[in-house]
Amino acid sequence: MTASSVADGSGAGITPDSAYAWLRLGVTLLLSAIGGVGMWSVVVVLPEIQTAFGVDRAAASLPYTLAMLGFGVGGIVIGRLVDRFGVARPLALLVVALGLGYVAAGLAASLWQFALAYGLLVGVGSAATFGPLIADISHWFRRRRGIAVAVCASGNYVAGTIWPPVVQHFVTTAGWRATHIGIGLFCVVTMLPLALALRRRAPAARLAPAAAGATPQAALGLTPGALQAVLAVAGLACCAAMAMPQAHIVAYCGDLGYGVARGATMLSLMLGFGIISRIGSGWVADRLGGVATLLLGSSLQGLALLLFLGFDSLTSLYVISALFGLFQGGIVPSYAIITREYFPPGEAGTRVGIVLMATLVGMALGGWMSGEIFDLTGSYRDAFANGVAWNLLNGSIALWLLLRWRRWAIA
């Protein structure tokens, strides 16, 4: 590597799958694990917010919905900036927004102030630690891209494993307001130095337009816009299904009389097993491709949702939560892998951002719908059934894509 390439941060001379690439992957994983708190803290405090502001379950789910929407929209905007300027500067800016969002949430005097702090600042700030980091790391790997993307995507599940019990502890001992302010300060202090460590840009050669044989048309017989739309619908459907257990397991355990602390533990268990699933899905994707990995994950997630419908004892919920995490963790990384397989590298930040925005819209929609269904029926049973229906849509799309892939591969 030349001195000039180090100075200008271009990354010239660094080969894919290099030692530096693995070091960079470690930094991105740590950033995602810290910044991913924005996806999970609101789930833990949902019962506290419902009590504090005197609202029903659907209204208390609004901050979660807005956080997911902010996460999704933020991912697209930041993805475009990453394609143009690299990941470090946009990431540093959004780390500050994340910290300010938590402080504002802790000082909120109404549900709307709390929800807007999550939607406009926390959700958007956390977005920088997911899709943009996945798109960036995909440029640094070729042979091991699937596993690298999966490890990077595991960061928000590491966050989901670590943060819920931590947040629950501090909510119990210090209150939800002080907890939010403390999280904001912690994120800024720890994440800014890590963001600056990613100043080096991806090798220019990796960002060249894709070869003609690697276009979506040659792969699946679809135009880029059509494939993007199909992936977006699939992402929305799978995450509308996924949101029921993830967004409401804490409240569900409270309603069943097991206590919210056990629900937070189940969420942590769910996401801990999701880490295993995400890394395993990367290994599978490197061998079978992103579309086959998507279909496998969708089928297994549907099975886990059916188990939630059939069992609600404390022991069974712990077991099913672990299975749900183990089954569904590889779904979202599959979209990023598919996008990198069938779109030009120079569009990675934007394309991955669009697909992941659709998954976050699905999480937002699923979280809100589950709360609304609970308010209408007084039970989460129909909410789980709603998740199964959305999962069937996702599985159908994944199967259709796989059949198209096989037909075009044979041709």
N, C-alpha and C positions, 0 to 999 in steps of 0.2 A: 504494500500500500504506500502511495506517495505521501509526502508531508502535506502537499496542497489538498489532497483528498480528505485528510483528517481535519485540516484547518477549515475547509469550507463545509464540512459535514456532508459531503456528497455520497460517501460510502463507496466511491470508486475503488476497484481492486479487491473488494470483498466478495468472495464466492458464496453462492447459496449453500445453506446447511453448514456454514462455518462455525468455528468456536464463538466468534462474536455474535452470530445469529442466535445461538443458544443462550448466551449471556443476555442479549436483548430480550429474549423470550422470558427469562427470569424476571427482569425489571417490569415488563408489561404485566406479568402474572401478579406481581406484588401490587402494582398500581390498580389493577382491576379488583383485587381482593379488598383493598381499602376503599376505593371509590364506589364499589358495588353496594355499599351500605345503603345508598339511596333507593335501591330496589326493595329492601327488606325491613328497614326500620319502621315504616308506616304500617306494615302488616302486624308487627308486634304491638304497636301502640293503638291499634284500631279500637279495642274495647275501652281504653282510657279516653280516647278522643270522643267516642260515642257518649261516655258519661260526662266528660268535661263540658261539652257543648250542648248536651241534652237533645241529641238527634237520633233518628232511627238508623238501622244497619246500612241501608242503601246510602244515606247521606254520609255516614261515617266512612263509607268506601270511596267517596269522591276524591279525597287526597291521593289515594292509591291510583285511581283512574287517571287523574291529571298528571301524576308523576310518570306513569307509563306513556302517556301521550307526549309529555315533555321529553322523555327519554327517546322516543321514536323520532320525533321531529328534530330534536337536537342531533341525533345520529346522522341524519341526512345532511344537515347544514355543516356539521363538523367534518363529515366525510368529504364534502366538496373542498373544504379548506385543507384537509390532509392531502388530497390529490394534488393541490396546488403548492402548498407551503411545507409539507411534512407535518408530522404529528406533534412536535414539541410545543410550538407556540400556541396552537389552538387548545391543546391539553392544559397548558399552564393557565390560560385565561379561564377555562371552564372549572378548574380546581378552585379558583377564587370564587366563582359563582356558586359552586357546591357549598363552600364554607359559609357564604353569606345566606344561602337558602336555609341552612340548618339554624343559623342564629335567628333569622326572621321567623321560622316556624316556632322556635322556642318562645318568641315574644308575641306570637299571634294572639289577638283578643277575640277572634271569631273563627268559625269553621272555614269561612271563605278566605280569610287571611292565611290560615294554616294551609288550605288546599292550594292557593296560588303560590305560596312559598315552595311547595313541593313541585307544582307543575312548571313554574317559570324558572326556578333556580336549581332545586335539588335534582329533579328529573333530567333537566338539560345538562347539568354538571356531571351527573353520573353517566350520561350517554357517552361522554368523551372516553370513558374507561372500558367501553365494550366494543361496539362496531368499529370505530376508528382504529383502535388498537389491533383488532382482528385483521382489518384490511392492511394495516401497516406491516404486521408480522408476516402476512402471507407473501410479501415481496422478498423476504429474506430466506425462504425455504423453497425447494423444488421437490426433491425426493421424499422429504418428510413433511410436506405441507399439511397433510391431513392431521397428523399428530400435533404439529405446531399450532394450527388453528384451534384444535380441540383443547390443548393445554391453555392457550390464551383465553378461550371462551370459558374455561373452568373457573376463571378468576371470580366471576360473579357468583358462582356456586360455593367457592371458598368463602366469599363474603357471606353467603347465606348460611353457611355452616357455623361461622365464627360469630357473626354479628347478632343474630336473634337472642341467644342467651346473654350476651354482654349487654345489649340494649334492655332486655327484660330485667337484668340485675340492677342497672342504674335507674330504670324507671321506678322500681320498687324502693330503692334506697334514697334516691335524690329527686324523683319526680320526672315526668316526661319533658317539662320545659328545660330544666337544667341539663338533662340528657341530650337534648337536641343541640343546645349551645355547645356543650362539650364535644360532641361529634364534629360539629363544624370546625372548631379550632384544631382538633386533632387531624382532620383531613388536610387542611391547608399546610400545617407544619410538616407533615410526613410526605405529602404527595408532590409539592412543588419541586423539591430536589430531585425526585425520581423523574418527573416530567422533563427537567432540563437534561437528564442523562440520555434522553432520546433525540438529541439534536441532530445526530447524523442521519442523512437522508438515505433512502433505499437506493441501491445501484441503478444508475440510469438505464442500463440495458434491460433490467427487469421490467421497466415501465414502457417499453416499446410496444407499439400496437401488436395485437395477437396475429399470428400467422393465419392465412386464409383457411387452413384446415382446422383451426381451433374455434371457429365462429359458432354461435348457437345454431345457425341455419344448417351447417354441416353436421352438427351433433344431434339435433332433435327435430329438425324440420320446422322450426319456429323462428319468427323474426325476433330480434332482441327485445322489442317492446312487448311482444306476446309472451315470451318466456319470463320477462320481468313481472308481468301482470299475473301469470299463473303462480309463480313463486310467492308473490305477495298474498294472493288469496290463500294459498296453502299455509303460509306463515300465520296469517290471521286466524285461520281455523284451528291449527294445532295449539296455539297459545290461548285462544278462548277456552279450549278444553283444559289446558294446563293450569289456568288461573284459579280454577275452583279449589283444588287442594292447597295450592301455594298461597293464595290470598286469604283463604278463610279457615285454614286448619286451626289457627289459634282460637278464633271465635267459635268454631265448631266444637272444639274440646271444652270450651267454657260452657256452651249450651248443654253439652252432654253431662256436665257436672264433674269433669275431670280436672278443670282448672286451666287458666290460660298459660301458666308456666309449663305444663305438660305439652300444650299445643306448640309453644315456642321450641321445646325440645324436639318435638316431632318434625317441625319445619327444619330445624338444624340437621336432624337425621336424614330427612328427605334430600336436602341439598348436599349433604356429605356424600351420600351414595350417588348423587348426580355427578359429582366430580369423577368417580370411577367410571360412570357411564360415558361422560364426555371424552375422557382420555381413551377409553376402549373404542368409542365410535371413530376417533381419529385413526386408530390402528385399522379398523374395518374399512374406513373410507380410502385409505392409502392402497387397499387391495381390491375393493369392490366398486369404489366410486361414490360420489355424494348422493346420487338418486337412490341407489339400493340401500344405503345407510339410512336415508330419510324414511323409506318404507318400513324398514325393520323397527326403527324407533317409534313410528306412529302406531304400528300394530301392537307393540308392547305397552305403549301408553294407554291405549284403549282397554287392554286387559286389566291394567291397574285401576282404571276408573270404574270398571265393572265390579271389581273387588270392594271398592269403597261403598258401592250400592248394597252389597250383600252383608257387610260386617261393620259393627260399630263398637265392639268391646274395646277396652283400653289396650289390651295386648294385641288384638288384631289391627288396631289403628297404627300402633308402632310398626308392626310387620309390614302393613300395606304402604305406610309412608316410606319405609326403606325401599320397598319394591318399586314404588312410583318413581323415586329418585333414580334408582338403578335402571329403570326402563326408559325414562323420557329424556335423560340428560343429553343424549346425542342429537336430538332433533334440531335444535337451533343452529349448532355449528354446521350441520349438513347444508343449510341454506348458503352459508358463507363459502363452503367448499364447492357447491354447485356453481355459485356465482363466479368463483375464480376459475372453474373448469371451462366455462362457456362464455365468458366476457373478457374483453381486453384488459390487461393488467392496469393500464393507466386510468381505467374507470372504476377500479376496485373500491375506493373509498365511497364514491357515490352509490354504486350498484349495491354493495353490501349494506350501506346505510338505508337504502330504500327497502330492501327485503327485511332487515331487522326492525325498521319502523313498523312494517306490517305486523311482525310478531308482537311488538309492544302494543300496537293498537288492539291486537287480539287479547293480550293480557289485560289491558284496560277495560275492554268490552266484557271479557269474561269475569273480571273482578266485580264490575258494576252489576252485570246480569245476575250473578250469584247472590249478591246482596238484595237485589230487587225481588228475585224469586223467593228468597227467605222471608222477606217482609210480606209477600203475598200469601205464602203457604204456611209460614211458621216452622218450616223444616228445610234442611239442606238436601233432602233426597231428590227432589225434582231438579235442584241445581246440579247435582252429580249427573243425572240423566241428560240434562242439557249439555254438559261437557262431553258425554259419550256421543251425542249427535254431531257436535262440531268435530270431534275426532274422526268420525266416519267420513266426513267431507275431506279432511286432510289426507286420510289414508287412500281415498279414492283418487285424489290428484296425484299422490306419490306413485300409486300403481300405474296410472295412465302415463306418467312421465317415464317410468321404467319400461313399459311396453313400447313406447316410442323410441327410447334409447336402444332397445334390443333390435327393433325393426331397422333403424338407421345404421346400427353397427353391422348387421348382417348384409344390408345393401351396400 
